[in-house]
């Protein structure tokens, strides 16, 4: 029985025979963890020295695109904005008024608008690579990238809490201290302490990572299935599968924006909690 020619090297992405189709006696080359591993563009991934791979390249290009877009839009702002400036202002204002002001208020939130805007458009750009031809990979489906962003938010939250409330106030803030709880106060404080200091950055990162990982896996599944079933009567099945590729692509466009929104909304919620008074 003919088997898919999966490379012995686990860093090969989507490694399968392109002439392997339904009814040819070969198994379906399902996507898996190997679909999220990439050979270095330069260097080596054996732990000796630095290396640079496709997700790193996409992250770098995404950063350049976001910075370049806003630089071009606001380098020479006009009273009557052009199309580029208008689009940039609309995006900036969406994050500022729709997320930051709604969560933190205008007075407290204004200073955190640059952070929120940067996070939103960076996360969104890293997500949207998934549906861009050639790139075809969401950078945030690799846990390291959401984790670093979550740690930036975590460090910001911790430092703001210390700065605003001091050590005692910080302790009350992260433990949810409330003397009216009586006998259950120690248990409540313990749960809140571990939830805020240990679980929070993990869940903040995993929420973004898991959605992008799952979405990309589904896109790969239907894309590979469309090609695999492109044989004989399987062409009819292939057409249905390709239709699902289009549906999933549109759905991913929505999810990519939603995940960027949720990530920044949670960021602002954490900052709001750091600034809140606890008695």
N, C-alpha and C positions, 0 to 999 in steps of 0.2 A: 504493500500500500504506500502510495506516494505521500511523504510528509512535507510540511512547509520547511523551506530551507532557512531556518532561523540561525543566524550567525552565532558562533561560539562566544563571540565577544558581546557581553551583556550591554555594552554601551551603544550598540547599533540600534537605531530607532526605526521602528516599523520594518524590521528586516524580515521580508517574506518574498517568495517567488512571485513575480508579477504575472507569470503564466499559470498560476494556480487558481483554478476556478471550480465552481460547483460542478459535480458529476465527473470531475477529472480524477477522483480517487484520492484527493489530498484534503487534509483537515482545514478548518477555518482558522486563519492566522489572527487570532483575537489579540487586541491590544492589551498591554499589561504594564508592569512597572518599567519594562525595557523601553516603553514609549516615552518615558520621562527622563531617560539617561542619554547623554550626548557625548560623543567623542570630542576631545579638545580641538579647537581650531589651531591652537599652538600650545606647546608645553605638553605635559603628560599628567594623567589623573591617578598615578600610582602612589601619590603621597609625597613624591620627591620633587620639590620645586613648585612653582606657580604654573597655572594653566588657565586658558581662556576658552569658554565654550559658547554655544549658540544662545542660551538664556542670558549669559553675561553680556553678550553683544546686544541682544534685544533690550536689556535693561539700560545699557549705556545709550543706545540710540533713542530709547523712549525718553530718557532724561534730557537728551539734547533737543528732541522734538518739543517737549513741554516748555523748556527754558527758551528755546528759539522762538516758539510761537508767541509767548507773552512778551518777549523782548521786542519782536517785530511789531507787535500790536501796540505796545506802550512806550517804545523808545522816543517817539515824537507824537504824543497824544494831541488830538485836535478837538476843538470845541464841538465841531460837527464831525463825529467819528465816521471813518470809512468802514468798509465791510469787515475787514479783519479786526479793527478795534472794537466794532460793535459786537462781534461774536465773542471776543475776549472779555469785554465788559459784561456781557450777558452771563457767561460762565462764572466769572468772578463774583458777580452780584448774586447768582443762584446759591453759591456756597456761603457767601457772607450773610445774606438775609434769610435764606431758606434753611440753613443749618446752624451757623454760628449765633446769629442774633436770636433765633428761636430758642436756642438752648441756653446761651449765656447772657443774653440781653446785649443791647448796643454798647453800653458803657464798659462793661467788663469784657465783652467779646471782641471789641475792635482790635486789640493787640494780638489776638490769636487767629485773626483772619488769614494772614500770610501762611501760617502753619497749616491751617485747614485747607486752603486752596491748593497748596503744594501737595499735600497728601492725597486730596481728591483726584487731581489730574494725573499725578504719578501712578496711583493705583489703577485708575481707569485706563491709562495708556498701557500699563503692564497687562491688564486684562484683555484689552481689545486686540493685542497681537494675535490672539487665538484665531481670529477670522480674517486676518490679513494674509493674502497669498504669499507664498515663499516662507514668511515668518511662521505662520500657522501654529503658534504655541503661546499659551498664556504664561508669562513669567511667574505669576503669583501661584501657579500650580506646583511650584517647588517651595517647600515650607520655609526655606532659609530667608526668602525675600519678605513674606508677610511677617515672619518672626522678628526680623530687624526693624521693620516699621513699627510693630507692636512694642518693641523695646524702647524705641524713641519716644513713643507716647507714654509708656510706663515711667521712664526716667523723668519726663516732663511733669507727669502727674505727681510723682513722689517729691520732686524738688519744689513744686508749687505748694504742696501741702505743708512741707517743712517751713518754707518761707512765710506762708500766710499764718500758720498756727503754732509754730514751734514744736518741740519734741512732744510735749504733753498733748497739745492739740492734734498733732499727727497721729498719736496713739489712739486718741478718741475717734478720730476720723476713720481710720482704717479698721477699727474694731466695732464701729457702730455703737459706741458706749451710750447707754441709756439707763440710768439708775432706776427708772420706773419699772424695768423688767423684773426686778426682784431676784428670786432664786435662780431663774434661768439666764441671768446676765452672764455668768462665766462661760456657759455653753454657747450663747449667742455671740459673745466676743471672740471666742476661739474660732467658730465657723466663719465669721466675718473677716477675721485676721488672715486665715489661710485662703479664703476666697479672693480677697482684695490683693494680697501681696504675692500669692503663688499662682492661683488659678486664672486671674484676670488677664495677664499678658498672653497666656497660653490660649485661652478661648478667643481672645481678640484676633490672634494670628490664625488659629485653626478655622474659624468661621469663614474667612476669606479663602484660605488655602483649599479647604474641603469643597467649597462650591466650584472653584475654578478647576480643581482636579477632576471632580465628577463630570462637569460640563465638557471638559476636553476629552475625557474618556468616551463619553457618549458620542461626541462628534467623530472621533476616530472609529468607533464601533460601526456606525452607519456608513461612514466613508469607505472603510475597508470592505464592508458587506456589499456595498454597491458594486465594487469592482469584482469581488469574489463571485457574486451570483450572475455576473455578466456572461452567461453561457447558456445556449439553448433556451429551453423554457424558463430558465432562471432569469432571463432578461426582464420578465414581468415583475419578478421579486425585486430585481435590481432597481427598477423604476420606482417602486414603493420605497425602497431604502434610500434612494437619492432624494425622494420627496421629503423624507425625514431629515436628511442632511440640511435641506433648505429651511425646514421648520426649526430644527435645533439651532441653526445659525442665527435666525431671527430671535429665538428665545435667548440665546447666549448674549446677543446685543443688549437685551433688556437686563439680564442678570449681571452683566459686567458693570453697567451703570449703577444698578441697585447695590452691588457689593461695595463699590467705591463710596456710595452715599452712606451705607451702613457703617463702614469703617470710620468715616469722618464723624458721623453722628455719635458713635460710641466714644470717639476721641473727645468730642466736645462735652459729652455727658460725664466722662471721667474728670475733665478739667473743672466742670461745674461742681462736681463733688469735692474737688480739692479746694475750691474757693468758698464753699458753703460753711457757715458757722455751725459748730456743734457745741452743745452746752451739757 
